[in-house]
Amino acid sequence: MDEESVVRGIGWASLGSGLTCIAVPGAMSRVFGMGTMPRLLRVIGVRDTLVGAGLLTQPDFGVWLGARAAADGSDAVLLGTGILLGRFRRWNAKLAFALAVTFSAGATILARRLAPR
């Protein structure tokens, strides 16, 4: 699989998760172990939808992969803080944290690989 296909896959995943967070934010916040935080999940959904649209429509993948990495990094900070403060106690918050860290690192590595030299 070539890098452009990977980027497109990340774009579709971002778009899908973003639209899902907008459509059913309460359910998604529970899935992520965050209790019920529908407003926050709607904001995250809008952000992810915009990043997904950018990855799917814009030729400069590096900028949009950087945005994806930053978004996932901010999710990791949010989830990690909630876990440490005891606000997010479920095991799925810990899984979501691990995924956010992994996806942020992956997007950063891919963005660096695709950066013009």
Secondary structure, DSSP 8 states (H G I E B T S, - for coil): --HHHHHHHHHHHHHHHHHHHHHSHHHHHHHTT--S-HHHHHHHHHHHHHHHHHHHH-S-HHHHHHHHHHHHHHHHHHHHHHHHTTS--SHHHHHHHHHHHHHHHHHHHHHHHHS--
